């Protein structure tokens, strides 16, 4: 699998914060212990993070909440994949393995393999998964300092009970995805009108 690009994302289902797609290509031997980031502890992910940076070339495709609201999730995923591949410097004939069951790669990339749970079977996809998870969690922790009342450092934007409670008390902030049904429903309940996505 030398030279293969692995792609995974984190934050797709979050109520707040960006989506992050990562494309990874090994430039040295990958570290041992790579697996789906959800199967690792926070400590294990953080320990692997620097080793992944040392052994891979990485492309990051950040898509902000405003873009997700404007484009919808499918197009946002495509944009994130495109940005990650551009940052990585991928060529159209590169072999790519993407986690999931949908090909979000631009049509120009012809050698794309779609694998469900690829982050459990392809170490380079696991590396992308872990790197994306740690990087986005760090970003959401920084955002929690800007929006402290929402405690983003604890739930990193996912739809937890705590997050729902903070939304009910304070309403959405700038980084909430106002097109997502749970957030939109809370806005409707509070204002009685459709949220502005502009």
C-alpha positions in Angstrom: 0.0 0.0 0.0 3.0 2.3 -0.4 2.1 5.7 -1.7 -1.6 5.2 -1.2 -3.5 8.3 0.1 -5.9 7.6 3.0 -8.8 10.0 3.6 -11.1 10.3 6.6 -13.1 13.0 8.3 -14.2 14.1 11.7 -17.1 16.4 12.8 -19.6 15.5 10.1 -22.5 15.0 12.5 -21.6 17.8 14.9 -24.0 20.6 15.7 -21.2 23.2 15.9 -17.7 23.8 14.6 -16.0 22.8 11.4 -15.9 19.6 9.5 -12.3 18.4 9.0 -11.2 16.1 6.2 -7.7 14.8 6.3 -5.7 13.2 3.5 -2.6 11.3 4.5 0.3 9.7 2.6 3.0 7.8 4.4 6.6 9.2 3.9 8.1 6.7 6.4 7.1 3.6 8.3 3.8 4.2 10.0 3.7 3.9 13.8 2.3 0.7 15.4 -1.1 0.8 17.0 -3.0 2.6 14.3 -6.7 1.9 14.3 -10.1 3.7 14.2 -9.6 6.9 16.3 -12.9 6.0 18.1 -11.3 2.8 19.4 -8.4 4.7 21.0 -8.3 6.6 24.2 -7.6 10.4 24.1 -4.1 9.6 25.6 -3.4 7.0 22.9 -4.5 9.4 20.1 -2.4 12.2 21.4 0.7 9.9 21.6 0.1 8.8 18.0 -0.5 12.3 16.7 3.1 13.5 16.6 4.3 10.2 15.3 1.8 10.5 12.4 3.0 14.0 11.7 6.6 12.6 11.5 5.7 9.7 9.2 3.1 11.2 6.9 2.5 14.1 4.5 -0.9 15.5 5.5 -3.5 17.6 3.8 -6.3 19.3 5.8 -9.7 20.2 4.4 -11.5 22.5 6.9 -15.1 23.4 6.1 -16.6 26.0 8.5 -20.1 25.8 9.9 -21.3 28.7 7.7 -20.2 26.8 4.6 -21.9 23.7 5.7 -25.1 25.6 6.2 -24.8 27.1 2.8 -23.7 24.0 0.8 -25.3 21.1 2.7 -23.4 18.3 4.2 -22.7 16.3 1.0 -21.2 19.3 -0.9 -19.4 20.3 2.3 -17.8 16.9 2.3 -16.7 17.2 -1.3 -15.2 20.6 -0.6 -13.3 19.3 2.4 -11.9 16.4 0.4 -10.9 18.7 -2.4 -9.1 21.1 0.0 -7.3 18.2 1.7 -6.1 16.7 -1.6 -5.0 20.1 -2.9 -3.0 20.8 0.4 -1.5 17.3 0.1 -0.5 17.9 -3.5 -2.2 14.8 -4.8 -2.0 13.8 -8.4 -5.1 12.6 -10.4 -3.6 9.2 -10.9 -2.8 8.6 -7.2 -4.5 5.6 -5.5 -6.9 6.8 -2.8 -8.7 4.9 -0.1 -11.6 6.8 1.4 -13.5 5.7 4.5 -17.2 5.3 4.1 -19.6 4.3 1.3 -19.7 7.5 -0.8 -17.0 8.8 -3.1 -16.5 12.5 -2.3 -13.4 12.9 -4.4 -13.5 15.2 -7.5 -14.2 13.3 -10.7 -10.6 13.9 -12.0 -9.4 11.3 -9.4 -10.0 8.0 -11.2 -8.2 5.6 -8.8 -10.5 5.8 -5.8 -11.5 2.9 -3.5 -14.4 3.4 -1.1 -14.2 1.1 1.9 -16.6 1.0 4.8 -14.7 1.2 8.1 -11.4 1.7 6.2 -10.0 3.2 9.4 -10.0 -0.3 10.8 -8.5 -2.1 7.8 -6.1 0.4 6.2 -3.5 1.9 8.5 -3.0 5.0 6.3 -6.8 5.8 6.7 -6.4 5.2 10.5 -3.6 7.7 10.5 -5.9 10.3 8.8 -8.7 9.5 11.2 -6.5 9.9 14.3 -4.8 13.1 13.0 -8.2 14.6 12.2 -9.7 13.8 15.5 -6.9 15.2 17.6 -6.6 18.3 15.5 -10.3 19.1 15.5 -10.6 18.5 19.2 -7.7 20.9 19.8 -9.5 23.5 17.6 -12.8 23.1 19.5 -10.9 23.4 22.8 -9.6 26.8 21.6 -13.1 27.8 20.5 -14.3 27.0 24.0 -12.2 29.9 25.3 -14.0 32.2 22.9 -17.4 30.8 23.7 -16.9 29.5 27.2 -20.6 29.1 28.1 -21.1 26.3 25.6 -18.2 24.1 27.0 -17.1 23.0 23.6 -14.0 21.5 25.2 -16.2 18.8 26.7 -18.4 17.7 23.8 -16.4 19.3 20.8 -19.7 20.2 19.1 -21.5 16.9 19.1 -25.1 16.6 20.1 -24.7 15.6 23.8 -27.1 16.2 26.6 -24.8 19.0 27.9 -24.6 20.6 24.5 -28.4 20.5 24.1 -28.8 22.1 27.6 -26.4 24.9 26.7 -28.2 25.5 23.5 -31.6 25.7 25.3 -30.2 28.2 27.8 -28.1 30.4 25.6 -29.3 29.8 22.0 -26.9 29.2 19.2 -23.6 31.1 18.7 -21.8 32.0 15.5 -20.2 28.5 15.0 -23.4 26.5 15.4 -24.7 24.8 12.2 -28.1 26.5 11.9 -29.3 24.3 9.1 -29.0 21.1 11.3 -32.4 19.9 12.5 -31.7 19.9 16.3 -30.2 23.4 16.2 -32.9 24.7 13.8 -35.6 23.3 16.0 -34.3 25.0 19.1 -34.1 28.3 17.2 -37.7 27.9 16.0 -38.9 27.1 19.6 -37.1 30.3 20.8 -38.0 32.7 18.1 -41.0 31.2 16.3 -39.3 32.0 12.9 -36.8 30.4 10.6 -33.2 31.1 11.4 -31.2 33.3 9.1 -28.3 31.4 7.5 -26.6 34.6 6.1 
